[in-house]
Amino acid sequence: MPAWRLRDYHDEDLDQAISVWDQSRGPGSAEPVFSVAEVMAAARAGEPAVVAEVGDEVVGMAVAQTQGERAWILLVALAARWRGRGVGSALLADLERRLRSAGVRRICAVMPEGATGAAALENSGYARRDRLVYYELIEHLGPDQANLLEELGGQILPPGLWGDMAGMEYEKQIIERRIVDPLGHPEVAERYGVSPPKAVILFGPPGTGKTSFAKAISSRLGWPFVELFPSRLAATGTGGLAASLREAFADLSELDELVLFIDEVEEIATARSGASTAELGVTNELLKLIPAFRQHDSRLLVCATNAVHSLDSAFLRPGRFDYVIPVGPPDQPARRAVWRRYLGAANGSDRSEIDVDRLVTASELFTPADIEFAARKGAQAAFEREMRDGRGLPAVTEDYLTAIGQIRPTLTAAMLEEFERGKTEFARL
């Protein structure tokens, strides 16, 4: 092998430096702490940066960033065929010399387990400190994207929404395994040949939690959430709904990460047989926009519908949507979980004295929203009684049963029958 030499990093080394970076990361390796953009920005800004060169070929690179008497090693990268030859240790030694001359007394490095450069650090006398935890908060949006998100009516949802989904365990498992896990761990998905989903449909009766699931997905991933309202697009656009859709998708393409939610998508993806000319144009436009949306990583389109039977057959075809997931009415365990959640919020009530099983049975056709309303209504009755009598009595089972009897359930037998038919005909998990 020809001899290598060390020198300063120059701007014209950029392409070769990125190639070395790529070679230093093996298949399935964890994401580095510092991105290539951060490393190269530091090198170009005059921070200590040294390359190893064989002839005109860059075969290694090390970059640091100084912070007073402390410096952080941002990168130790080596071309694959030059590992194990002492190049990494030499790069570190030269980097250390530059840092010492700049007044640095403590040199630190943080990197994934087994990353390229770890052996060089250990061989160069760097002490590994165990029992340390690395914390990181990632801001997903720069200023321009944050302004765009605000203009689009989008938001960064708070963490924890997934845990707030009471009951619905079957749906939660499907959505977590098919959607959240592959998108949240793309490197593991790639290792097993799994393509993270780009577009999914949630269907089911109204009030069963489709919107809540879409927001919970966004919350789990930490991606911005944007909801498109067909009626609003139709009202505000100057060239019709199809043109408004096209403009909205063009704006959204500037966001690096995104959960895009369209509720009641049947309004803009109705079956084309028997549709008017305007409706046909809107459906065709959406069918053209979805493949373009799917070309980008870190984006997910979630469409929800109460009427999956009314969607155009081309809309449901594999290739546009990865999964068509039923979100049904809450079963007994789900209703019990929802009741316990809202009973716990009833001020002054003793949940142990309430017969939850009776409430679960009495609310058979209730959605989670119906149960929430019934819980509030029962608590309100107990509150009014206390204000009237002042006896300090908590809400009791009868308060909630009375409330249930006064509420018309959102769900009907016809809705449930249609949902079961839709599961048989359209579900794709």
QUIMO-V675190 format. One record per pair of residues at least 24 apart in sequence whose C-alpha atoms are under 10 Angstrom apart, sorted by the first residue. I is the first residue (numbers start at 1). J is the second residue. If there is no record, write none. Layout:
# QUIMO-V675190
i:I j:J
i:I j:J
This chain:
# QUIMO-V675190
i:1 j:54
i:1 j:82
i:2 j:54
i:2 j:55
i:3 j:53
i:3 j:54
i:3 j:55
i:4 j:51
i:4 j:52
i:4 j:53
i:4 j:54
i:4 j:55
i:4 j:57
i:4 j:58
i:4 j:59
i:4 j:60
i:4 j:82
i:4 j:87
i:5 j:51
i:5 j:52
i:5 j:53
i:5 j:54
i:5 j:55
i:5 j:58
i:5 j:59
i:5 j:87
i:5 j:90
i:5 j:91
i:6 j:50
i:6 j:51
i:6 j:52
i:6 j:53
i:6 j:54
i:6 j:58
i:6 j:60
i:6 j:61
i:6 j:87
i:6 j:90
i:6 j:91
i:6 j:94
i:7 j:49
i:7 j:50
i:7 j:51
i:7 j:52
i:7 j:53
i:7 j:61
i:7 j:91
i:7 j:94
i:8 j:43
i:8 j:48
i:8 j:49
i:8 j:50
i:8 j:51
i:8 j:52
i:8 j:61
i:8 j:94
i:8 j:95
i:9 j:43
i:9 j:44
i:9 j:46
i:9 j:47
i:9 j:48
i:9 j:49
i:9 j:50
i:9 j:51
i:9 j:52
i:9 j:58
i:9 j:61
i:9 j:62
i:9 j:63
i:10 j:43
i:10 j:44
i:10 j:46
i:10 j:49
i:10 j:50
i:10 j:51
i:11 j:40
i:11 j:43
i:11 j:44
i:13 j:51
i:13 j:56
i:13 j:57
i:13 j:58
i:14 j:40
i:14 j:43
i:14 j:44
i:14 j:58
i:15 j:58
i:16 j:57
i:16 j:58
i:16 j:59
i:16 j:60
i:16 j:61
i:16 j:79
i:17 j:51
i:17 j:57
i:17 j:58
i:17 j:59
i:17 j:60
i:17 j:61
i:17 j:62
i:17 j:77
i:17 j:78
i:17 j:79
i:18 j:61
i:18 j:77
i:19 j:58
i:19 j:59
i:19 j:60
i:19 j:77
i:19 j:78
i:19 j:79
i:20 j:58
i:20 j:59
i:20 j:60
i:20 j:61
i:20 j:76
i:20 j:77
i:20 j:78
i:20 j:79
i:20 j:80
i:21 j:59
i:21 j:60
i:21 j:61
i:21 j:75
i:21 j:76
i:21 j:77
i:21 j:78
i:21 j:79
i:21 j:116
i:22 j:77
i:22 j:78
i:22 j:79
i:22 j:80
i:23 j:59
i:23 j:77
i:23 j:78
i:23 j:79
i:23 j:80
i:23 j:81
i:23 j:116
i:24 j:60
i:24 j:76
i:24 j:77
i:24 j:78
i:24 j:79
i:24 j:80
i:24 j:83
i:24 j:115
i:24 j:116
i:24 j:117
i:25 j:77
i:25 j:78
i:25 j:79
i:25 j:80
i:25 j:115
i:25 j:116
i:26 j:80
i:26 j:115
i:26 j:116
i:27 j:187
i:27 j:190
i:27 j:191
i:28 j:186
i:28 j:187
i:28 j:188
i:28 j:189
i:28 j:190
i:28 j:191
i:28 j:192
i:29 j:112
i:29 j:113
i:29 j:114
i:29 j:115
i:29 j:116
i:29 j:187
i:29 j:188
i:29 j:191
i:30 j:111
i:30 j:112
i:30 j:113
i:30 j:114
i:30 j:115
i:30 j:187
i:30 j:188
i:31 j:111
i:31 j:112
i:31 j:115
i:31 j:187
i:32 j:74
i:32 j:75
i:32 j:110
i:32 j:111
i:32 j:112
i:32 j:113
i:32 j:115
i:33 j:74
i:33 j:75
i:33 j:109
i:33 j:110
i:33 j:111
i:33 j:112
i:33 j:134
i:33 j:136
i:34 j:73
i:34 j:74
i:34 j:75
i:34 j:110
i:34 j:111
i:35 j:74
i:35 j:75
i:36 j:74
i:36 j:75
i:38 j:74
i:38 j:75
i:39 j:63
i:39 j:64
i:39 j:65
i:39 j:73
i:39 j:74
i:39 j:75
i:40 j:74
i:40 j:75
i:42 j:66
i:42 j:74
i:43 j:74
i:47 j:98
i:47 j:99
i:48 j:73
i:48 j:94
i:48 j:95
i:48 j:96
i:48 j:97
i:48 j:98
i:48 j:99
i:48 j:102
i:49 j:73
i:49 j:74
i:49 j:75
i:49 j:91
i:49 j:94
i:49 j:95
i:49 j:98
i:50 j:76
i:50 j:91
i:50 j:92
i:50 j:94
i:50 j:95
i:50 j:98
i:51 j:76
i:51 j:77
i:51 j:78
i:51 j:87
i:51 j:91
i:51 j:94
i:51 j:95
i:52 j:77
i:52 j:78
i:52 j:79
i:52 j:87
i:52 j:88
i:52 j:90
i:52 j:91
i:53 j:87
i:59 j:83
i:59 j:87
i:60 j:87
i:60 j:88
i:60 j:91
i:61 j:87
i:61 j:88
i:61 j:91
i:61 j:92
i:61 j:95
i:62 j:88
i:62 j:90
i:62 j:91
i:62 j:92
i:62 j:94
i:62 j:95
i:62 j:117
i:63 j:91
i:63 j:92
i:63 j:95
i:64 j:92
i:64 j:95
i:64 j:96
i:64 j:98
i:64 j:99
i:64 j:107
i:64 j:108
i:64 j:109
i:65 j:99
i:65 j:107
i:65 j:108
i:66 j:99
i:66 j:102
i:66 j:103
i:66 j:104
i:66 j:106
i:66 j:107
i:67 j:104
i:67 j:106
i:68 j:102
i:68 j:103
i:68 j:104
i:68 j:105
i:68 j:106
i:69 j:99
i:69 j:100
i:69 j:102
i:69 j:103
i:69 j:104
i:69 j:105
i:69 j:106
i:69 j:107
i:70 j:99
i:70 j:103
i:70 j:104
i:70 j:105
i:70 j:106
i:70 j:107
i:70 j:108
i:71 j:96
i:71 j:99
i:71 j:100
i:71 j:102
i:71 j:103
i:71 j:104
i:71 j:105
i:71 j:106
i:71 j:107
i:71 j:108
i:71 j:109
i:72 j:106
i:72 j:107
i:72 j:108
i:72 j:109
i:72 j:110
i:73 j:107
i:73 j:108
i:73 j:109
i:73 j:110
i:73 j:111
i:74 j:108
i:74 j:109
i:74 j:110
i:74 j:111
i:75 j:109
i:75 j:110
i:75 j:111
i:75 j:116
i:75 j:117
i:76 j:109
i:76 j:111
i:76 j:115
i:76 j:116
i:76 j:117
i:76 j:118
i:76 j:120
i:76 j:121
i:77 j:115
i:77 j:116
i:77 j:117
i:78 j:116
i:78 j:117
i:79 j:116
i:80 j:116
i:83 j:116
i:83 j:117
i:83 j:119
i:83 j:120
i:84 j:119
i:84 j:120
i:86 j:119
i:86 j:120
i:86 j:123
i:87 j:120
i:88 j:116
i:88 j:117
i:88 j:118
i:88 j:119
i:88 j:120
i:88 j:121
i:88 j:123
i:88 j:124
i:89 j:117
i:89 j:119
i:89 j:120
i:89 j:121
i:89 j:122
i:89 j:123
i:89 j:124
i:89 j:125
i:90 j:120
i:90 j:124
i:91 j:117
i:91 j:120
i:92 j:117
i:92 j:120
i:92 j:121
i:92 j:124
i:93 j:120
i:93 j:121
i:93 j:124
i:110 j:134
i:138 j:222
i:139 j:222
i:139 j:223
i:140 j:222
i:140 j:223
i:140 j:224
i:140 j:255
i:140 j:256
i:140 j:257
i:140 j:258
i:141 j:223
i:141 j:224
i:141 j:255
i:141 j:256
i:141 j:257
i:142 j:255
i:142 j:256
i:144 j:254
i:144 j:255
i:145 j:252
i:145 j:254
i:145 j:255
i:145 j:256
i:145 j:257
i:146 j:224
i:146 j:255
i:148 j:251
i:148 j:252
i:148 j:254
i:148 j:255
i:149 j:224
i:149 j:225
i:149 j:226
i:149 j:251
i:149 j:252
i:149 j:254
i:149 j:255
i:149 j:258
i:150 j:226
i:151 j:251
i:152 j:225
i:152 j:226
i:152 j:227
i:152 j:228
i:152 j:248
i:152 j:251
i:152 j:252
i:153 j:225
i:153 j:226
i:153 j:227
i:153 j:228
i:154 j:224
i:154 j:225
i:154 j:226
i:154 j:227
i:154 j:228
i:154 j:258
i:154 j:259
i:154 j:260
i:155 j:218
i:155 j:223
i:155 j:224
i:155 j:225
i:155 j:226
i:155 j:227
i:156 j:215
i:156 j:218
i:156 j:219
i:156 j:222
i:156 j:223
i:156 j:224
i:156 j:225
i:156 j:226
i:156 j:258
i:157 j:215
i:157 j:216
i:157 j:217
i:157 j:218
i:157 j:219
i:157 j:220
i:157 j:221
i:157 j:222
i:157 j:223
i:157 j:224
i:157 j:225
i:158 j:215
i:158 j:216
i:158 j:218
i:158 j:219
i:158 j:220
i:158 j:222
i:159 j:216
i:159 j:218
i:159 j:219
i:159 j:220
i:159 j:221
i:159 j:222
i:160 j:216
i:160 j:219
i:160 j:220
i:161 j:212
i:161 j:213
i:161 j:215
i:161 j:216
i:161 j:217
i:161 j:218
i:161 j:219
i:161 j:220
i:162 j:212
i:162 j:213
i:162 j:214
i:162 j:215
i:162 j:216
i:162 j:217
i:162 j:218
i:162 j:219
i:162 j:220
i:163 j:216
i:163 j:220
i:164 j:212
i:164 j:216
i:164 j:338
i:164 j:341
i:165 j:209
i:165 j:212
i:165 j:213
i:165 j:216
i:165 j:334
i:165 j:337
i:165 j:338
i:165 j:341
i:165 j:368
i:166 j:330
i:166 j:333
i:166 j:334
i:166 j:335
i:166 j:336
i:166 j:337
i:166 j:338
i:166 j:339
i:166 j:340
i:166 j:341
i:166 j:342
i:166 j:368
i:167 j:330
i:167 j:331
i:167 j:332
i:167 j:333
i:167 j:334
i:167 j:335
i:167 j:336
i:167 j:337
i:167 j:338
i:167 j:339
i:167 j:341
i:167 j:368
i:168 j:208
i:168 j:209
i:168 j:327
i:168 j:328
i:168 j:329
i:168 j:330
i:168 j:331
i:168 j:332
i:168 j:333
i:168 j:334
i:168 j:335
i:168 j:337
i:168 j:338
i:168 j:368
i:169 j:330
i:169 j:331
i:169 j:333
i:169 j:334
i:170 j:327
i:170 j:328
i:170 j:334
i:171 j:209
i:171 j:213
i:171 j:325
i:171 j:326
i:171 j:327
i:171 j:328
i:171 j:330
i:172 j:213
i:172 j:216
i:172 j:327
i:174 j:325
i:174 j:326
i:174 j:429
i:175 j:200
i:175 j:202
i:175 j:213
i:175 j:214
i:175 j:217
i:175 j:323
i:175 j:325
i:175 j:327
i:175 j:429
i:176 j:217
i:176 j:220
i:178 j:322
i:178 j:323
i:178 j:325
i:178 j:429
i:179 j:217
i:179 j:300
i:179 j:322
i:179 j:323
i:180 j:216
i:180 j:217
i:180 j:218
i:180 j:220
i:180 j:221
i:181 j:220
i:181 j:221
i:183 j:217
i:183 j:221
i:183 j:297
i:183 j:298
i:183 j:299
i:183 j:300
i:184 j:217
i:184 j:220
i:184 j:221
i:184 j:222
i:184 j:298
i:185 j:221
i:186 j:297
i:186 j:298
i:195 j:322
i:196 j:297
i:196 j:298
i:196 j:299
i:196 j:300
i:196 j:322
i:197 j:294
i:197 j:297
i:197 j:298
i:197 j:299
i:197 j:300
i:197 j:301
i:197 j:321
i:197 j:322
i:197 j:323
i:198 j:259
i:198 j:290
i:198 j:291
i:198 j:293
i:198 j:294
i:198 j:295
i:198 j:296
i:198 j:297
i:198 j:298
i:198 j:299
i:198 j:300
i:198 j:301
i:198 j:302
i:198 j:319
i:198 j:320
i:198 j:321
i:198 j:322
i:198 j:323
i:199 j:259
i:199 j:260
i:199 j:261
i:199 j:290
i:199 j:291
i:199 j:293
i:199 j:294
i:199 j:299
i:199 j:300
i:199 j:301
i:199 j:302
i:199 j:303
i:199 j:319
i:199 j:320
i:199 j:321
i:199 j:322
i:199 j:323
i:199 j:324
i:200 j:261
i:200 j:300
i:200 j:301
i:200 j:302
i:200 j:303
i:200 j:304
i:200 j:316
i:200 j:320
i:200 j:321
i:200 j:322
i:200 j:323
i:200 j:324
i:200 j:325
i:200 j:428
i:201 j:261
i:201 j:262
i:201 j:263
i:201 j:265
i:201 j:301
i:201 j:302
i:201 j:303
i:201 j:304
i:201 j:305
i:201 j:308
i:201 j:316
i:201 j:321
i:201 j:322
i:201 j:323
i:201 j:324
i:201 j:325
i:201 j:326
i:201 j:327
i:201 j:427
i:201 j:428
i:202 j:263
i:202 j:302
i:202 j:303
i:202 j:304
i:202 j:305
i:202 j:306
i:202 j:308
i:202 j:323
i:202 j:324
i:202 j:325
i:202 j:326
i:202 j:327
i:202 j:328
i:202 j:427
i:203 j:263
i:203 j:264
i:203 j:303
i:203 j:304
i:203 j:305
i:203 j:306
i:203 j:307
i:203 j:308
i:203 j:309
i:203 j:324
i:203 j:325
i:203 j:326
i:203 j:327
i:203 j:328
i:203 j:419
i:203 j:422
i:203 j:423
i:203 j:426
i:203 j:427
i:204 j:304
i:204 j:305
i:204 j:306
i:204 j:307
i:204 j:308
i:204 j:325
i:204 j:326
i:204 j:327
i:204 j:328
i:204 j:329
i:204 j:415
i:204 j:416
i:204 j:418
i:204 j:419
i:204 j:420
i:204 j:422
i:204 j:423
i:205 j:305
i:205 j:306
i:205 j:307
i:205 j:308
i:205 j:326
i:205 j:327
i:205 j:328
i:205 j:329
i:205 j:367
i:205 j:410
i:205 j:411
i:205 j:412
i:205 j:415
i:205 j:416
i:205 j:418
i:205 j:419
i:206 j:264
i:206 j:304
i:206 j:305
i:206 j:306
i:206 j:307
i:206 j:327
i:206 j:328
i:206 j:329
i:206 j:367
i:206 j:369
i:206 j:410
i:206 j:411
i:206 j:415
i:207 j:306
i:207 j:327
i:207 j:328
i:207 j:329
i:207 j:366
i:207 j:367
i:207 j:368
i:207 j:369
i:207 j:370
i:207 j:410
i:207 j:411
i:208 j:306
i:208 j:327
i:208 j:328
i:208 j:329
i:208 j:330
i:208 j:366
i:208 j:367
i:208 j:368
i:208 j:369
i:208 j:370
i:208 j:410
i:208 j:411
i:209 j:327
i:209 j:328
i:209 j:329
i:209 j:330
i:209 j:367
i:209 j:368
i:209 j:369
i:210 j:263
i:210 j:302
i:210 j:303
i:210 j:304
i:210 j:305
i:210 j:306
i:210 j:325
i:210 j:326
i:210 j:327
i:210 j:328
i:211 j:261
i:211 j:262
i:211 j:263
i:211 j:302
i:211 j:303
i:211 j:304
i:213 j:302
i:213 j:327
i:214 j:259
i:214 j:260
i:214 j:261
i:214 j:262
i:214 j:263
i:214 j:300
i:214 j:301
i:214 j:302
i:214 j:303
i:214 j:304
i:215 j:259
i:215 j:260
i:215 j:261
i:215 j:302
i:217 j:259
i:217 j:300
i:217 j:302
i:218 j:257
i:218 j:258
i:218 j:259
i:218 j:260
i:218 j:261
i:218 j:300
i:219 j:259
i:221 j:257
i:221 j:258
i:221 j:259
i:221 j:298
i:222 j:257
i:222 j:258
i:222 j:259
i:223 j:255
i:223 j:256
i:223 j:257
i:223 j:258
i:223 j:259
i:223 j:260
i:223 j:298
i:223 j:299
i:223 j:300
i:224 j:255
i:224 j:256
i:224 j:257
i:224 j:258
i:224 j:259
i:224 j:260
i:224 j:299
i:225 j:257
i:225 j:258
i:225 j:259
i:225 j:260
i:225 j:261
i:225 j:300
i:226 j:252
i:226 j:258
i:226 j:259
i:226 j:260
i:226 j:261
i:226 j:262
i:226 j:301
i:227 j:259
i:227 j:260
i:227 j:261
i:227 j:262
i:227 j:263
i:227 j:301
i:227 j:302
i:227 j:303
i:228 j:260
i:228 j:261
i:228 j:262
i:228 j:263
i:228 j:265
i:228 j:303
i:229 j:261
i:229 j:262
i:229 j:263
i:229 j:264
i:229 j:265
i:229 j:267
i:230 j:262
i:230 j:263
i:230 j:264
i:230 j:265
i:230 j:266
i:230 j:267
i:230 j:268
i:231 j:267
i:231 j:268
i:240 j:278
i:240 j:281
i:240 j:282
i:241 j:268
i:241 j:278
i:241 j:279
i:241 j:281
i:241 j:282
i:241 j:283
i:241 j:285
i:242 j:268
i:242 j:278
i:242 j:279
i:242 j:280
i:242 j:281
i:242 j:282
i:242 j:283
i:242 j:284
i:242 j:285
i:242 j:286
i:243 j:281
i:243 j:282
i:243 j:285
i:244 j:282
i:245 j:282
i:245 j:285
i:245 j:286
i:245 j:289
i:246 j:282
i:246 j:285
i:246 j:286
i:246 j:288
i:246 j:289
i:249 j:286
i:249 j:289
i:249 j:290
i:249 j:292
i:249 j:293
i:250 j:289
i:250 j:293
i:252 j:293
i:252 j:299
i:253 j:292
i:253 j:293
i:253 j:296
i:253 j:299
i:255 j:298
i:255 j:299
i:256 j:296
i:256 j:297
i:256 j:298
i:256 j:299
i:257 j:296
i:257 j:297
i:257 j:298
i:257 j:299
i:257 j:300
i:258 j:297
i:258 j:298
i:258 j:299
i:258 j:300
i:258 j:301
i:259 j:298
i:259 j:299
i:259 j:300
i:259 j:301
i:259 j:302
i:260 j:299
i:260 j:300
i:260 j:301
i:260 j:302
i:260 j:303
i:261 j:300
i:261 j:301
i:261 j:302
i:261 j:303
i:261 j:304
i:262 j:301
i:262 j:302
i:262 j:303
i:262 j:304
i:262 j:305
i:263 j:302
i:263 j:303
i:263 j:304
i:263 j:305
i:263 j:306
i:264 j:303
i:264 j:304
i:264 j:305
i:264 j:306
i:264 j:307
i:264 j:308
i:265 j:302
i:265 j:303
i:265 j:304
i:265 j:305
i:265 j:306
i:265 j:307
i:265 j:308
i:265 j:310
i:265 j:311
i:266 j:303
i:266 j:304
i:266 j:305
i:266 j:306
i:266 j:307
i:266 j:308
i:266 j:309
i:266 j:310
i:266 j:311
i:266 j:312
i:266 j:315
i:267 j:305
i:267 j:307
i:267 j:310
i:267 j:311
i:268 j:311
i:268 j:312
i:269 j:310
i:269 j:311
i:269 j:312
i:269 j:313
i:269 j:314
i:269 j:315
i:269 j:316
i:270 j:307
i:270 j:308
i:270 j:309
i:270 j:310
i:270 j:311
i:270 j:312
i:270 j:313
i:270 j:315
i:271 j:309
i:271 j:310
i:271 j:311
i:271 j:312
i:271 j:313
i:271 j:314
i:271 j:315
i:272 j:310
i:272 j:311
i:272 j:312
i:272 j:313
i:272 j:314
i:273 j:312
i:273 j:313
i:283 j:311
i:283 j:312
i:283 j:314
i:283 j:315
i:284 j:312
i:284 j:314
i:284 j:315
i:286 j:315
i:287 j:312
i:287 j:314
i:287 j:315
i:287 j:320
i:288 j:320
i:289 j:320
i:290 j:315
i:290 j:319
i:290 j:320
i:290 j:321
i:291 j:319
i:291 j:320
i:291 j:321
i:293 j:320
i:294 j:319
i:294 j:320
i:294 j:321
i:306 j:415
i:306 j:418
i:306 j:419
i:307 j:415
i:307 j:418
i:307 j:419
i:307 j:422
i:308 j:418
i:308 j:419
i:308 j:422
i:308 j:423
i:308 j:425
i:308 j:426
i:308 j:427
i:309 j:418
i:309 j:419
i:309 j:421
i:309 j:422
i:309 j:425
i:309 j:426
i:316 j:426
i:316 j:427
i:316 j:428
i:317 j:426
i:318 j:428
i:321 j:428
i:322 j:428
i:322 j:429
i:323 j:426
i:323 j:427
i:323 j:428
i:323 j:429
i:324 j:423
i:324 j:426
i:324 j:427
i:324 j:428
i:324 j:429
i:325 j:423
i:325 j:426
i:325 j:427
i:325 j:428
i:325 j:429
i:326 j:419
i:326 j:420
i:326 j:422
i:326 j:423
i:326 j:426
i:326 j:427
i:326 j:428
i:326 j:429
i:327 j:419
i:327 j:423
i:328 j:367
i:328 j:416
i:328 j:419
i:328 j:420
i:328 j:423
i:329 j:364
i:329 j:365
i:329 j:366
i:329 j:367
i:329 j:368
i:329 j:411
i:329 j:415
i:329 j:416
i:329 j:419
i:330 j:364
i:330 j:365
i:330 j:366
i:330 j:367
i:330 j:368
i:331 j:360
i:331 j:364
i:331 j:365
i:331 j:366
i:331 j:367
i:332 j:357
i:332 j:360
i:332 j:361
i:332 j:363
i:332 j:364
i:333 j:357
i:333 j:360
i:334 j:360
i:334 j:367
i:334 j:368
i:335 j:359
i:335 j:360
i:335 j:361
i:335 j:363
i:335 j:364
i:335 j:365
i:335 j:366
i:335 j:367
i:335 j:368
i:335 j:371
i:336 j:360
i:336 j:361
i:336 j:363
i:336 j:371
i:337 j:368
i:338 j:367
i:338 j:368
i:338 j:369
i:338 j:371
i:338 j:372
i:338 j:375
i:339 j:363
i:339 j:368
i:339 j:371
i:339 j:372
i:339 j:374
i:339 j:375
i:340 j:375
i:341 j:372
i:341 j:375
i:342 j:371
i:342 j:372
i:342 j:373
i:342 j:374
i:342 j:375
i:342 j:376
i:342 j:379
i:343 j:371
i:343 j:372
i:343 j:375
i:343 j:376
i:343 j:378
i:343 j:379
i:343 j:395
i:343 j:400
i:344 j:375
i:345 j:375
i:345 j:376
i:345 j:379
i:346 j:375
i:346 j:376
i:346 j:378
i:346 j:379
i:346 j:380
i:346 j:382
i:346 j:383
i:346 j:394
i:346 j:395
i:347 j:379
i:347 j:380
i:347 j:382
i:347 j:383
i:347 j:394
i:347 j:395
i:348 j:379
i:348 j:382
i:348 j:383
i:348 j:392
i:348 j:393
i:348 j:394
i:348 j:395
i:349 j:379
i:349 j:382
i:349 j:383
i:349 j:393
i:349 j:394
i:349 j:395
i:349 j:396
i:350 j:393
i:350 j:394
i:350 j:395
i:350 j:396
i:351 j:394
i:351 j:395
i:351 j:396
i:351 j:397
i:352 j:396
i:353 j:394
i:353 j:395
i:353 j:396
i:353 j:397
i:354 j:394
i:354 j:395
i:354 j:396
i:354 j:397
i:354 j:398
i:354 j:399
i:354 j:400
i:355 j:396
i:355 j:397
i:355 j:398
i:355 j:400
i:355 j:401
i:356 j:397
i:356 j:400
i:358 j:397
i:358 j:398
i:358 j:400
i:358 j:401
i:359 j:397
i:359 j:398
i:359 j:400
i:359 j:401
i:359 j:404
i:360 j:401
i:362 j:400
i:362 j:401
i:362 j:404
i:362 j:405
i:363 j:401
i:363 j:404
i:363 j:405
i:363 j:407
i:363 j:409
i:364 j:409
i:364 j:411
i:365 j:408
i:365 j:409
i:365 j:410
i:365 j:411
i:365 j:412
i:365 j:413
i:365 j:416
i:366 j:404
i:366 j:407
i:366 j:408
i:366 j:409
i:366 j:410
i:366 j:411
i:366 j:412
i:367 j:409
i:367 j:410
i:367 j:411
i:368 j:410
i:369 j:409
i:369 j:410
i:370 j:404
i:370 j:407
i:370 j:408
i:370 j:409
i:370 j:410
i:370 j:411
i:371 j:400
i:371 j:403
i:371 j:404
i:371 j:407
i:371 j:409
i:373 j:403
i:373 j:404
i:373 j:407
i:374 j:399
i:374 j:400
i:374 j:401
i:374 j:402
i:374 j:403
i:374 j:404
i:374 j:405
i:374 j:406
i:374 j:407
i:375 j:399
i:375 j:400
i:375 j:401
i:375 j:403
i:375 j:404
i:376 j:400
i:376 j:403
i:377 j:402
i:377 j:403
i:377 j:404
i:377 j:406
i:377 j:407
i:378 j:402
i:378 j:403
i:378 j:404
i:379 j:403
